[in-house]
């Protein structure tokens, strides 16, 4: 199978209202879908209201805590994990909504457009303006939820104010660290491989086969994959298989031996060992819960 034959991975489509293209909600914890690497067609702002956890964004790990603010670009390959009592405000919006404002301020989307150049995904939690940013986003959420007269204009104004303040106060100089940022071309190669792995997770992939999909040597591919995903390719494949196994166990319709084979594990012994190691309980215990 060659890259030319592979289907281009589409960004996850987030449905937004045409005249009011923004979603504002609180999430408790992180569901399994967002623990899998993904990317989407919207811009995203997160405020950590309580608890702790971490993001992996383009291969870099960001530990977050209560009060932190994160920006996630539409091209960012990312996933999130909770470590304790996480409640997160999530704002997703279409950047095109701000086109008219860009005539007055062409830099209004710079915090996203210049991500990893002059801005970081995790805003400096010690910056003197960080509390003001939190207040703006909480006011935005309140307006969004209360739906009072002209709330859409006020939400829009709060979003502009937030982005303008980030652009003014949180810009950082270029550094040598940017030389280690994974390029968009490299990310696209990883997206293509992730697509194939997720579509055919039960296939007995070898490292050489995965690397060949994107015309890289196994060692080069492993290095890029680990930096982008946060773990080696074959370990990620195990996680995909186990994730599917958990879903099948919840349905309680198949024998555990059949689930093991369905998910790509060659023996029940190997399945039980890896399930206990990575999930923390046996498949039988998982089914009972």
N, C-alpha and C positions, 0 to 999 in steps of 0.2 A: 504494500500500500504506500503510495507516495503522497506528499503534501498537496500536489496539484489535484489529486482525486478527493481530497478531504473536504468536507463541507466547512465553510467559514463559520466560526462560532459567532452567533448573533449575541449582541448584548441583551441582557435580561430587560424586557420591556416593562416599565412601570407605568400603569395607566393613570393619567392625570387629566383633570377637567381642562377643556380647551381654554376657557376664559379665566381659569383660576388654577394654573398648573403647579400646585404645591400640596404636599401631604405633611401633616404634623401629627405625630403620635408618640406615646410612651410605650416602650417595650420592656417587659419583665424577663430577665434572663436572655438567653440566645437560643432560638430554636435550631433544630438540626440543619435546616436549609441554609442558614447563615453561618454555620460552622464549616460549610463547604466553600471552597474558593469560587468566587463569582465576580462579575462586573455588570454594570447596568447603564442605562441611557440617561440617567438623571444625575444631578449634583446632590451631594448629601452633606448635612451638618449634623453632628452628634454632640449632645451635652450629657455627661455622665451625672445623673441626679443622685445616685447613691451606688455604693458597692465598688467592686474592682473587676478587672478582666484585662484582656489584651486583644489587639488587632494584629493580624499579619497583613500588611499592605505592600504589594510588590516585593515580597520577600523580606521586608523589614518588620521586626516585632516592636510594637508600641504598647507598653504597659500603661493602663489608664486607671484613674481613681476618681472619686467624687469631685465634681467641679471641673474636670477636664473638658476641653472642646476639641473635636476632631473634624477635619475636612476630608471628604473622600471624593475624588474626581471621577468622572464617568469612565475614564480609562484605567482606573486603579483596580488591579486584581486583589481581592481582599476577602477575609473571613474574620469572624469575631468569636471570642470565647469568654465565658463568665468564670470568674474564680470565687466571687462571693457577693451575694445579695444585689445583683445588678438591676438597676432601673435606668434606662437611657431614653432621652428625648431624641427622636429621629425626625429630621426635616429633610424631605426630598423635594426637589424642584427642577423645573426645566429652565436651563440657562437662557433659552430664547425668550423667556418672559421678560428679560431685562434688556432686550435689544434697543428699545426706545430710549432707555436711560443711558445706554452706551454712547449715544450721540453727544450727551453732555459730559459723560465721564467714561472714556474708552477703557480705563483701567479697572472698572468696577468688578470684572470677573478675573482679575489678575491672581487673586489667591488660589484659583483653580488652574488657570492657564499657565501659571509659572510655578506650579507645584514641583517640588524637588529642585527648583532653581533658586527662587527667592522666598519660598514658603515651605513649611513643613506640615505634614498631615496632622500632627499633634501640636496645637498651639502652646506656647510657653506658659506653663501654669503659674509661673512666678511674675509674669508681666503685670505692671501696675494697672493696665486697662482690661485685664481678663474678667474682673468682676463686672465691669460695665457691659462687656459682651454677653455674659450670662444673663444679665438683667434684660438686655434687648431681646434675647431669644425666648426668655420666659414671658415677656410682654407679648411677643409675637404669638406664642402658643395660646395665651389667654384670649387674645383677639380672635384667633382662629376658632377656638372652641365656643366662645360666647355668641358669635354671629350677630353682633350688634350692627346698626346701620353703618354703612361704609367700612365694614371690617376688612374687606378685601384690599382697599387702599391703604389702610393702616398696616396690615400684614406686609404689603409690598414695601411700604416705607421703612418698616423695621428691618426687612431683609436688606434693603439698600444701605441703611445705616450700619448694619452689622458688617457687610462686605467692605464698605468704605473705611470703616475703622480698622478692620484687619489689614486692608491694603496700606493704610497710612502707618499703623503702629507695629505690625508684626512682620514686616518685610525683613529678610535676613540677607547678608551678603553671600555671594557664591563661595563655596569652599571646596577643598580637595575631596571631601566626602562625596560630592556629586559625581566624581569620576567612577564611583562604584555603583551608581544607580543603574538598575537593569533597563536596557533600552526598550523602546516600544516594539522594535523588531523581535527582540528576544522574548518579550512578553507574549507577542502574537504566536511565536513558536510553542511556548508553553501552553497557551490557550488551546491550540490545535491538539496537542498531546492530551491535555486534560479532557477534551471532548471525546477523543477516542477511548480513553481509559474509562470514562463514565458511561459511554455507550456500550462498551464491551468489557465490563469489569470482571466477568467470569473467565475471559480468555486468559490462557497462561502466558502473559506477557513476559518477555525477557528484557533486560536493560538494553541490549543491543537492538531489539526490535523497536522499542520506544524511541531510542536515539535516531534510528534510521528514518522514522516518520518525518523528521525535520532536518535530515542530512547533517547530523552532528555526530562526533565521536562519542562513545559512551561516557568517557570522563568529562568532556566538555558539557554534554547534555546534563549529566548528574549535577555538575557545579551550578549551572544556570537554574535548573529545576529546584534544587535545594534553596538557592537564594530567593527564588520567586515564591515558593510554596511553603518553605520552612521545614521541610522534611525530605528525605530521599524518595525517588520515584516509586520504588517497590513497596516502601512503607506506606506511602499515600494510597497505593493500590489496595493494600490490606485494609486500610481504613474505609475505603469505598465498599469493599466486600462486607465488612463487618456492619457498616451502616445499613446496607440492604438486608443483611441477616437479621438485624434487630427488628426491622419493619416486618419481615416474614414471621418472626417469632411472635410478634404482637397479634398477628392475624390468627395464630393458633390453628392453622389448617394443615400444615405439612409436618411430616416427621423431621426431627432434627437432622438425621442423616441426609435426607433429601434437600434440606435447606443448605447444608454444608456443600453439597455437590452443585446446587443451583447457583451458589455464590462464588464458585471457583476454587473451593478448597478440595484438595485431592483425597484427604482422609478425614474421618471424623475426629481422630486423635489430634491432628494438626489444627482443625477448626476449634475444638474445645480449648486447646492450649492458647491459641492466639486470642480467642474470645475472652478468656479469663484474664490474660495479660493486659489487653487494651480496654476492655469494658469494665473489668473489675469483678465480675460474677460469671458463673457458668451459664451456658445457653439455657439450661433447664430452669435455673433460678430466674433468669431474665424473663422467660415465658410466664412463670408463675406470678411475676409482678406486673 
